[in-house]
Amino acid sequence: MIWPFKPKFRKQIARIEVSGAIAGATRQRVLAALKLVEERRFPALLLRIDSPGGTVGDSQEIYSALKRLQEKVKIVASFGNISASGGVYIGMGAQHIMANPGTITGSIGVILRGNNLERLLDKIGVSFKVIKSGPYKDILSFDRELTEPEENILQELIDTSYQQFVQTVAEARQLTVDAVKSFADGRIFTGQQAVELGVVDRLGTEEDARRWAAELAGLDPEKTRCYNFEERKPLLSRLISGDQQDSTALSAGINWLEFELKTSGQPLWLYRP
């Protein structure tokens, strides 16, 4: 493939931010931005991650796209206030990772949650008649307790997803699987601890990460600018003024509620205290 020469972008660093819970909308936006980074031949990418993680499949697709992009672009991930679980997984798609000393990271593991409203439904006299093709078709149904065989099926699913996570971290950070498992028990740790564990390369700010990316691309850090692929806010967030603290909190709460409803019953790479 012959690429057109575009010197404008060859002298800039691309910047993409992954913020908030990772789900379908985030995946679509980030994948589209990564495609433009490749097409416009940016020499380096600053990947800013400030996310507690999210859905497994969406995190894996972003990671895979970053891995492919590594063949043509220098990628430096900058862990912000929090980069945990699926946020860590996405960071594994960068060749280099920087975090603040106090960044909350880790939470390597998988969680699956369902709602059991059986007792409440009994109190108000509501019941359901279910016709199903197999005994596990309504697994994690909200109107009854899980059976032991169902728990075993879900645990096997979680264990498989966990192994995928551990293997990816081990390969990306050149660690043994056993070494990763020693801290991949769901615990969180700071950026400073992450350096000691080998999950992060260096401590520093986003500005430090920008300068590092410029140097890796052979550019002058003092003169190199970032081309920012900005996140387009959802319609509701744009209607609510982001300048007011209460409105920002309301918007964040609505986003979390939407995420919870959409991902109920799904395995998640997510840290949420």
N, C-alpha and C positions, 0 to 999 in steps of 0.2 A: 504494500500500500504506500503510495506517494502522498505525503502530507504537504499542503500549501504552507509556505513559510510565513509566519505571522510574528514579526519581531516585537510588536506591541505587547503581546502576552508573554513572550519569552523573557521579558525584562521585569515581569511582575510575579508575585506569588499569589496563588489562589488561596482563598480562605473559605472554609465551610464550617458552619456551626451545627452541632447536634445537641439540642437542648430539650429538656422535658422527657416524658415517657416515650419510648420508641414503639411506634406502631405503624400501620399502613401509610398514613400521610407523611410521616417522617421518612420512611423508606423511599417513597416516590420522589420526594423533594431531593433527598441526598443522591439517589441514583441519577436523577436528571442533572444535578450539578456536577457529579463526577464525570458524566459523559461529556459535558462542556469543557471540563478541565482537560480531558484527553484531546478533544477536537481542537481546542485552541492552543494546545501544546504549551501549557504552563510548565515551567521546569520544576516547580515545587508546590506542595500543598500543605497549608497549615490547617489541621483538623482540630477544631476546638470542641471538646466534649464536656458537656455539663448535664449529665443525664443519670438517673438511677437505674436505667435499663428498660426492659420492656419485653415484647414478644420474641420468642425464639427465632421463628422463621424470618421475620423482618431484620433482626440483628444479623443473622447469618448471610442474608442477601447483601447487606451493606458491607459486611466484612469481605465477602467474596469479590465484590466490585473493587474494593480497595486493594486486595491482593493482586488483581489483574492490573490495576493502575500502577502498582509498584514497578512494573517492568519498564515504565516510561517516565515516571514522575517520582521525585523524592518526597516522601510523606513524613511529616512530623506531627504527632498527636500531642495536644496540650490538654491535660486533665484540669478542669476548672474546680469549682466548689465541690462538686460531687461527680464522680465517674465510677459507677459501681455496676456490677453484674453485667447486663447487656452492654453498658457503656464501656466496660473493660473489654468485652468481646470485640466490639467495633475497633477499639484502640489497637487490638492485635493485628489489624490490617495495615498499620503504619510500620515503617522500618525503625522509627525512633519515637520514644515517648518521654514527655516531660510533665512533671506535676508540681504543684505547690507543696511545700512541706506539710501543710495542714489539709490538703485535699482528702476528702473521704472517698476511698476506693475499696476494691475487694468485692465482698459479697458474691464470690464465685460459687454458683450453685443454681438450683432450679426449684421453683415453687409452683404448685398448682392448687388453686383454691376453688371451692364450690360452696354454694349456700344451701343449708338444710333448714327448711321452714316447716318441717313436718309437725312439730308440736304446736306452732302457731296456727297452722291450717286446721289441726284437730280442734283447737279451741273455738274457731269461728265456723266449724262445720263444713269445711271445704275438702273435697277429695277428688282424685283424678282416676279415670279409667284409661289404662294404657294398653294398646295393642301393638306388639313389637315382633320383629322378625327373628330376634335372638335375645338371649338373656342379658346381654350387655349393651343393647341398643340405646337404652336410656341411662347409661352410666353417668353419674354426677347429677342426676335429676334432683331438683330442689325440694321435692315433696316427700323424700324418703331418705333413710340412712343408707350409707354404702354397705354392701355386703363384703365379707372377707375376700372372696375371689376378685371382686372389683378393686379392692384396695391393692391386691397383689398385681393386677394388670396395670394400674396407674403407677405403682411404685416401679415396675419394670420400665415403663415409659420414662419416668423421671430419671432413673438410673442411666438409661441410654443417652438422654439429653445431657446429663451431667458428664458422662464420659466424653462426649463430643466437645464440651466446653473445656474440660481439663486437657484433652489432647491438643486442642487449638492453642491454648496458652503455652503448653510445653514446647510445641514446635516453634511458635512465634518468638518466644523468649529464650530458646535454646536451653531449656530446663528438662529434667527428667520428669516423667509422669508422677513418680512417687514424691518428688520435691514439690510439685504443684499441689498434689493431694494433701500435703502436710499443712497447707494454709487455705485450701479450697474447700472449707467446711461451712461456708456461708458467712464467716466472720468478716467484719469490715476492718480496714486499717488505714493509716495515714499515708500521704505521699512519701514521707520520709521512710516509713516502714516498707513501702512498696519498692523503694530503691534497694533496700537491704535484702528484700526477698527476690529481687531480679525481675519484678513485673514492670518497673519503670527504670529508664536509663539515667535521667538527671532530674534535679530539682530546679525549678525556675518558674517565672511568670509566663504569660502568653507572649509578652514582648520578647522574652528570652527565646521562646520557641520560634518566633518569627525570624529572629536573627539567625538562629541555628539553621532553619530551613533555607534562608538566603545563602548562607555559607556553603551548605551542601550542594546547592545549585550553582555555585561559582559566582554568585552575585554579591555586590557590595551591600552589607546590611544597613548601612547608613542611607543609601539611596533607593533601596528596593521598597516598593509599595505593595500592599495587599489588594487584590481584587476580590471583594467580598460578595459571595453568593448569599444574599440575605434570605432569611426565612420569611415567607409570607404568612402573616397571622390569620387564624380562622376568622370568618365573618363576624362572629359574636365578639371576639376579642377586639376587632377593629371598631365595632360599634360602641364598646365600653371604653371609656377613656383610660389609657394606660398610665396617665400621669398621677392618678390618685391611688393611694395605697389600698383602700378598700376595694376599688374596682379591680385592681391587679389580683388581689387575693380571691375575689369572686370569680374572676376569669380562670385562675389556676384551679380553683375548686371545681368549676364546671368541666374543665379539661380532664381532671382526674376522674370525675364521675363518669364521663363519657368513656374514658379508657377502661374503667372497672367494668362497665356494662358490656363493652365490646369484647373484653378478654376473659370474662368469667368462664371457668372450665378449661382454660388453655394453660399449658406449661409456660412459665415466665422466667426469664433471666432478669429478675427485678429485685432491687433493694427498696423497701419501704418500711420505716420504723413504725 
